[in-house]
């Protein structure tokens, strides 16, 4: 089974892991079918969160994850991006052509 994933892009002035988890939890509230939310800062840093609020993925390729996270990740064979949005001024906006490959995948 592949993880149903939403990709969220933060606004240019937004940053930090505390805000990233808030954004992820807001997305989970909007779509209860999601398994994973990846939140991207403007400079390329990203973190992924599961519905329980655990960080389960990171742009840091040397990140060490707990046994709990490794067990959670084993239930999936990969991920399917089901949608994305970009925040501007701290609010969500959908930009259909912001990232064409994701738009095509979400269509």
C-alpha positions in Angstrom: 0.0 0.0 0.0 1.3 3.5 -0.8 1.0 6.4 1.6 -1.6 9.0 0.5 0.6 12.1 0.6 -0.2 15.9 0.5 2.7 18.3 -0.2 2.4 21.8 1.4 4.7 24.7 0.5 5.2 27.3 3.1 5.0 31.0 2.3 8.3 32.8 1.7 8.4 34.3 5.2 7.4 31.1 7.1 9.9 28.7 8.6 10.6 26.4 11.5 9.6 22.9 12.6 7.0 24.1 15.1 5.0 25.8 12.3 5.6 22.9 10.0 3.8 20.5 12.3 0.9 22.9 12.8 0.5 23.1 9.0 0.6 19.3 8.7 -2.0 18.9 11.4 -4.3 21.4 9.7 -4.0 19.5 6.5 -4.9 16.2 8.2 -8.0 17.9 9.7 -9.0 18.9 6.1 -8.5 15.5 4.6 -8.9 12.5 6.9 -7.8 10.1 4.1 -4.2 11.3 4.2 -1.4 9.1 5.6 1.4 11.7 5.2 1.9 15.4 4.9 5.2 16.8 3.6 5.8 20.4 4.5 8.4 22.4 2.5 10.1 25.6 3.5 11.0 28.1 0.7 14.7 27.2 0.9 14.3 23.5 0.2 14.1 22.1 3.8 11.2 19.7 4.3 9.8 17.5 7.0 7.1 14.8 6.7 4.6 14.0 9.4 2.1 11.2 10.0 -1.4 11.7 11.4 -0.1 11.1 14.9 2.2 14.1 14.6 5.4 12.1 14.4 8.1 13.4 12.1 8.6 10.4 9.7 10.7 12.0 7.0 13.3 14.7 6.6 15.4 16.5 4.0 18.3 15.6 6.3 19.6 12.4 4.7 21.4 11.5 7.9 18.4 11.8 10.1 17.9 9.0 12.6 14.4 7.8 13.3 13.0 5.9 16.2 11.8 2.2 16.0 8.3 3.5 16.2 8.8 5.6 13.1 10.5 2.7 11.3 7.6 0.4 12.1 5.1 3.0 10.8 7.0 3.5 7.6 7.2 -0.3 6.9 3.4 -0.5 6.3 3.9 1.5 3.0 5.6 0.5 -0.2 6.0 4.2 -1.3 3.8 7.2 -1.6 1.3 8.7 -4.0 1.1 12.5 -4.0 -2.6 13.2 -4.0 -2.4 17.0 -3.9 -0.4 20.1 -3.0 -0.9 23.7 -2.1 1.3 26.7 -1.6 0.8 29.1 1.3 1.1 32.8 0.6 1.0 35.4 3.4 0.5 32.5 5.8 -2.7 31.2 4.1 -3.2 28.4 1.7 -3.7 29.1 -2.0 -4.0 26.5 -4.7 -1.8 27.3 -7.7 -2.7 24.8 -10.5 0.4 25.5 -12.4 2.8 26.1 -9.5 4.4 22.7 -9.9 3.2 21.1 -13.1 4.3 17.5 -12.3 2.4 17.5 -9.1 -0.6 19.1 -10.7 -0.7 16.4 -13.3 -0.4 13.7 -10.6 -3.2 15.3 -8.6 -5.5 15.5 -11.7 
